[in-house]
Amino acid sequence: MTRLYDIEVAAIDGRKQKLEDYAGKVLLIVNVASKCGFTPQYAGLEKLYRKYADRGLVVLGFPCNQFGGQEPGTEEEISKFCSLRYDVTFPMFSKVDVNGDETHPLFALLKQQAPGLLGTQAVKWNFTKFLVDRQGRARKRFAPSDTPESIEPEVEAALA
């Protein structure tokens, strides 16, 4: 089985990196979109990141255009939107597919390790969140409707 830290991703600027750069950190991995009803969650995600970064939390944003075409922009447009509208400073990555034949290996692994309601594998919508422990294992999946504020206690527990 693939380890999370062996997976390569593309930063939003196109630079390739392995997730091993985040080894030993608690990760909150989110498929995001700029034109979604849940888009205001960027503010809460940024707040969590700033509050807990010094304790080892890293929020990782992966734009996804698979749900209602809600992330139609280029990487440059997405980066500018996140920065100007929500002052996002957490790492953002290039667009990925989270379902289907072209599912990014990261999301294939996350869905396997932290299935959804009734064991479903599919990601249902943008702003699905995966909480990954310091050993690189997805421990919990949160629905798009679970706000960053509502999951803060679980994030804190993972950091303890």
C-alpha positions in Angstrom: 0.0 0.0 0.0 1.2 3.5 -0.8 2.2 5.6 2.2 0.9 9.2 2.3 4.4 10.5 2.6 5.5 8.8 -0.7 2.8 10.7 -2.7 3.9 13.5 -5.0 1.8 16.6 -5.3 2.0 19.8 -7.4 2.0 23.0 -5.5 -0.3 25.7 -6.9 2.8 27.3 -8.5 3.5 24.0 -10.3 6.5 23.0 -8.2 6.5 19.2 -7.5 6.9 18.0 -3.9 6.4 14.9 -1.8 4.1 14.9 1.1 7.1 13.7 3.2 7.7 17.4 3.6 4.9 17.3 6.2 6.0 14.2 8.0 5.3 14.5 11.8 2.7 17.2 11.3 -1.1 16.9 11.8 -2.7 17.6 8.4 -6.1 18.8 7.5 -6.5 18.0 3.8 -9.4 19.7 2.1 -10.8 19.7 -1.5 -11.6 23.4 -2.0 -13.4 25.5 -4.6 -13.8 29.3 -5.1 -17.4 29.3 -6.2 -19.0 27.0 -3.7 -21.6 27.7 -1.0 -18.9 26.4 1.4 -16.2 28.8 0.1 -16.4 31.1 3.2 -14.9 28.1 5.1 -11.5 29.4 3.7 -11.6 31.9 6.6 -12.1 29.3 9.2 -9.5 27.0 7.7 -7.0 29.9 7.7 -7.9 30.7 11.3 -7.3 27.1 12.4 -4.0 27.1 10.5 -2.7 30.3 12.1 -3.9 29.2 15.6 -2.3 25.8 15.6 0.6 26.0 13.1 3.1 26.4 15.9 1.8 23.1 17.4 2.2 21.2 14.2 -1.0 21.7 12.2 -0.8 22.2 8.4 -3.9 22.8 6.3 -3.5 21.6 2.7 -5.9 23.0 0.1 -6.5 21.0 -3.1 -8.8 22.8 -5.6 -11.3 20.6 -7.3 -13.6 21.3 -10.2 -15.6 18.1 -10.1 -18.6 19.4 -8.3 -20.8 21.8 -10.3 -17.8 23.3 -12.0 -17.2 25.4 -8.9 -13.4 25.8 -9.4 -13.1 26.8 -13.1 -10.1 29.1 -12.7 -6.5 28.6 -13.4 -4.0 27.9 -10.6 -2.9 31.6 -10.8 -6.5 32.8 -10.5 -7.2 30.4 -7.6 -4.1 31.5 -5.8 -5.0 35.2 -6.3 -8.6 34.7 -5.1 -7.5 32.8 -2.0 -4.9 35.4 -1.1 -7.0 38.5 -1.8 -10.4 37.3 -0.6 -9.4 35.2 2.4 -5.7 36.0 3.1 -4.9 32.3 2.8 -1.4 31.5 3.9 -1.7 27.7 4.2 -0.3 25.6 1.4 -2.4 25.4 -1.8 -1.9 22.9 -4.6 -2.8 22.4 -8.2 -6.3 21.2 -9.1 -7.0 17.5 -8.6 -9.8 15.0 -9.2 -11.1 13.4 -6.0 -13.4 10.9 -7.6 -13.4 8.8 -10.8 -10.8 7.4 -13.1 -8.4 10.3 -12.6 -8.6 10.4 -8.8 -5.4 11.8 -7.4 -3.5 9.1 -5.5 -3.7 11.2 -2.3 -7.4 11.2 -2.3 -7.6 7.5 -3.3 -5.6 6.8 -0.1 -7.5 9.2 2.1 -10.9 7.8 1.0 -9.7 4.3 1.7 -8.3 5.1 5.2 -11.3 7.3 6.2 -14.4 6.2 4.4 -17.6 8.4 4.6 -21.0 7.7 5.9 -21.9 4.0 5.7 -18.5 3.2 4.4 -18.8 5.1 1.1 -15.5 6.0 -0.6 -16.7 8.8 -2.9 -16.1 12.4 -1.8 -19.6 14.0 -1.9 -18.8 17.7 -2.4 -16.2 20.4 -2.1 -14.8 21.2 1.4 -14.7 17.6 2.5 -12.0 17.5 5.1 -9.6 14.7 6.1 -7.7 14.8 9.4 -4.4 13.1 9.2 -2.3 12.2 12.3 1.4 12.7 12.8 2.1 9.2 11.4 0.5 10.0 8.1 -2.7 8.1 8.6 -6.2 9.6 7.8 -8.1 9.3 11.1 -11.3 11.1 10.3 -13.4 12.5 7.4 -15.5 15.5 7.9 -18.5 16.5 5.7 -18.5 19.8 3.8 -21.1 21.1 6.2 -18.7 20.5 9.2 -17.2 23.9 9.6 -13.6 24.4 10.6 -14.9 25.8 13.9 -17.0 22.7 14.6 -14.0 20.4 14.1 -11.5 22.4 16.2 -11.8 20.1 19.2 -10.8 17.1 17.0 -7.9 19.0 15.5 -6.8 20.0 19.0 -7.0 16.3 20.2 -4.9 15.2 17.2 -2.3 17.8 18.1 -2.1 16.7 21.8 
